[in-house]
Amino acid sequence: MKFEDLRGILQYVPQFRERIFIIALDGAVMRLPNFGSLLQDIAVLQSLSIQVALVFGARLQIQELALTRGIKLSNDDGMGLTDQATLEVSADAISRLTSELVADLTALELRVAVPNALAVHPAGVIDGIDLEHTGRIERVDDRSLLAMLKEGLIPVLPPLGYDGRGVTLRLNSDAVALELAWALDASKIIYVSEEGLLDENQHRIAQLSVADAREMAKRKDASMDPSMASKLRHAALAAGDGVPRVHIVDGTQEEVLLAELFSNEGVGTMIHADDYQQIRKAKITDIPVLLSMMRQSVEDAALAPRTKEQIQKRIQDFFVLELDGNPVGTVAVHVYEMPDKAVVAELACLFVRRSHKNQGHGRRLVAFAEETAKQRGASTVFLLSTQASRFFEEKMGYVEVSPEALPTERREAYEKSGRNSRVLNKRV
Ligand SMILES: CC(C)(COP(=O)(O)OP(=O)(O)OC[C@H]1O[C@@H](n2cnc3c(N)ncnc32)[C@H](O)[C@@H]1OP(=O)(O)O)[C@@H](O)C(=O)NCCC(=O)NCCS
């Protein structure tokens, strides 16, 4: 690992400290060869003062146990009808899994508790079918869970609950994670799944809005596994109502938890409420990050070099696109008065981090800059570009003009720079 990686990681630590993360494990994930290292990563989170509650599913283990006992399951994910035989197999498989998990966590010197913290009722009759031993979570005992978390204990919540009459009911683990997150005001749910969420070209889907996650969960074709659909549905419910981020990560990947949480790009899918990104005014404290972000493009001659002092002097002209609290792009708007008193604006310093390209951020920053230019009294926006002129022409409707059209002081600087940029403009 490089020192700069460490710096990148440490920037998240203050923002995560004392926060509650709900980690929901698929039963299949607990069978993977790398499961031990996943638990170690949970220990790392705890050591950073992140409070972790663990939820797990048991579909695979329930299926296996049913097979050895020759029992036909009425459902294996706690969402449909749970008949008596299915409940018995599920309860046995879940108890075994609970003690395995507690043993594994204890071996890592983590302190755990298996609390009876869910008040559950039978789900009742849905669409004309009595779901029998399937439960619905009514209430979460948040006070006792918060006390445990404060004490440094990891609550482990199996997908089972008990109603006031002492009846055992089967729950869906995605729903347990959701109810916990709501009750504990958690910052994140991280669903560790047996696979990641991919698009039709088998590329990872890095981010999804609540609306997109909801739509995707409704997909009925073979490309959408019911277990993934359930995660997407619960993720959309969570992110749509107060849980700032929900992540779905592929548990088969090494170090997936840490890589998802402590890198800008992540390795899984993040479902976010729609306002997770913002373009804001740059601050003096942003300058080092801006300079380091832009370094590569300056080296490639796509951006003109700028010094710290140059940015500082015109800091009110600079804007930062922030994702999840981290700067990933920038743009500047400089205003000039022409001899005929017309006001024009220069769009400059447009940059999007390599890891976030092709997600519409460039266009968003240009549109924002144009709006800012208008607000600052300009009717025309111009820019100088060496490598992105086609982007501006094809995506944003700019046209090439002669350098003669530049404001005098800008034209002098242009000639002096020798960069031979193309000059483009657009009426706004
Ligand atoms: C130019 C830049 C800001 C675009 O950012 P972005 O967030 O990737 O842009 P968007 O996601 O909004 O748009 C991507 C689209 O523009 C196209 N595009 C991006 N850069 C391009 C370029 N230099 N020339 C032509 N097309 C380009 C992409 O192919 C993509 O097209 P598609 O939607 O048809 O697939 C980014 O590539 C960058 O930071 N480049 C280095 C710095 C630079 O050149 N800045 C301009 C200084 S004037």
The ligand as a Tripos MOL2 file, in Angstrom:
@<TRIPOS>MOLECULE
LIG
   48    50     1     0     0
SMALL
NO_CHARGES

@<TRIPOS>ATOM
      1 C1        -13.8540   16.7680  -20.5490 C.3       1 LIG1
      2 C2        -14.3490   16.2120  -19.2130 C.3       1 LIG1
      3 C3        -14.5780   17.3220  -18.2360 C.3       1 LIG1
      4 C4        -15.6770   15.4290  -19.4650 C.3       1 LIG1
      5 O1        -16.1550   14.9570  -18.2250 O.3       1 LIG1
      6 P1        -17.1860   13.7350  -18.0800 P.3       1 LIG1
      7 O2        -17.7490   13.8080  -16.7150 O.co2     1 LIG1
      8 O3        -16.5520   12.4810  -18.4840 O.co2     1 LIG1
      9 O4        -18.3060   14.1250  -19.1390 O.3       1 LIG1
     10 P2        -19.7960   13.5750  -19.2880 P.3       1 LIG1
     11 O5        -19.9300   12.3080  -18.5300 O.co2     1 LIG1
     12 O6        -20.7480   14.6680  -19.0130 O.co2     1 LIG1
     13 O7        -19.8560   13.3100  -20.8610 O.3       1 LIG1
     14 C5        -19.2330   12.2020  -21.4120 C.3       1 LIG1
     15 C6        -19.4050   12.2140  -22.9030 C.3       1 LIG1
     16 O8        -18.5040   13.1880  -23.4700 O.3       1 LIG1
     17 C7        -17.5570   12.5480  -24.2960 C.3       1 LIG1
     18 N1        -16.2570   13.1590  -24.1090 N.ar      1 LIG1
     19 C8        -15.5920   13.3090  -22.9470 C.ar      1 LIG1
     20 N2        -14.4070   13.9160  -23.1670 N.ar      1 LIG1
     21 C9        -14.3410   14.1420  -24.4730 C.ar      1 LIG1
     22 C10       -13.3550   14.7460  -25.3130 C.ar      1 LIG1
     23 N3        -12.2180   15.2010  -24.8330 N.pl3     1 LIG1
     24 N4        -13.6450   14.8480  -26.6360 N.ar      1 LIG1
     25 C11       -14.8110   14.3780  -27.1360 C.ar      1 LIG1
     26 N5        -15.7560   13.7860  -26.3880 N.ar      1 LIG1
     27 C12       -15.5260   13.6770  -25.0830 C.ar      1 LIG1
     28 C13       -17.5700   11.0900  -23.8300 C.3       1 LIG1
     29 O9        -17.1380   10.2290  -24.8470 O.3       1 LIG1
     30 C14       -19.0360   10.8760  -23.4860 C.3       1 LIG1
     31 O10       -19.7830   10.6940  -24.6430 O.3       1 LIG1
     32 P3        -21.1310    9.7630  -24.6660 P.3       1 LIG1
     33 O11       -22.0510   10.3350  -23.6090 O.co2     1 LIG1
     34 O12       -21.6420    9.9290  -26.0560 O.co2     1 LIG1
     35 O13       -20.6560    8.4030  -24.3230 O.co2     1 LIG1
     36 C15       -13.3450   15.2070  -18.6160 C.3       1 LIG1
     37 O14       -13.0530   14.2350  -19.5760 O.3       1 LIG1
     38 C16       -12.0170   15.8180  -18.1770 C.2       1 LIG1
     39 O15       -11.8770   16.1890  -17.0110 O.2       1 LIG1
     40 N6        -10.9920   15.8860  -19.0740 N.am      1 LIG1
     41 C17        -9.6910   16.3680  -18.7240 C.3       1 LIG1
     42 C18        -9.6500   17.8560  -18.5550 C.3       1 LIG1
     43 C19       -10.1590   18.6370  -19.7420 C.2       1 LIG1
     44 O16        -9.8720   18.3310  -20.8880 O.2       1 LIG1
     45 N7        -10.9320   19.6690  -19.4390 N.am      1 LIG1
     46 C20       -11.4750   20.5950  -20.4120 C.3       1 LIG1
     47 C21       -10.6620   21.8470  -20.3100 C.3       1 LIG1
     48 S1        -11.3440   23.1000  -21.3160 S.3       1 LIG1
@<TRIPOS>BOND
     1     1     2 1
     2     2     3 1
     3     2     4 1
     4     2    36 1
     5     4     5 1
     6     5     6 1
     7     6     7 2
     8     6     8 1
     9     6     9 1
    10     9    10 1
    11    10    11 2
    12    10    12 1
    13    10    13 1
    14    13    14 1
    15    14    15 1
    16    15    16 1
    17    15    30 1
    18    16    17 1
    19    17    18 1
    20    17    28 1
    21    18    19 ar
    22    18    27 ar
    23    19    20 ar
    24    20    21 ar
    25    21    22 ar
    26    21    27 ar
    27    22    23 1
    28    22    24 ar
    29    24    25 ar
    30    25    26 ar
    31    26    27 ar
    32    28    29 1
    33    28    30 1
    34    30    31 1
    35    31    32 1
    36    32    33 2
    37    32    34 1
    38    32    35 1
    39    36    37 1
    40    36    38 1
    41    38    39 2
    42    38    40 1
    43    40    41 1
    44    41    42 1
    45    42    43 1
    46    43    44 2
    47    43    45 1
    48    45    46 1
    49    46    47 1
    50    47    48 1
@<TRIPOS>SUBSTRUCTURE
     1 LIG1         1 GROUP 0 **** ****
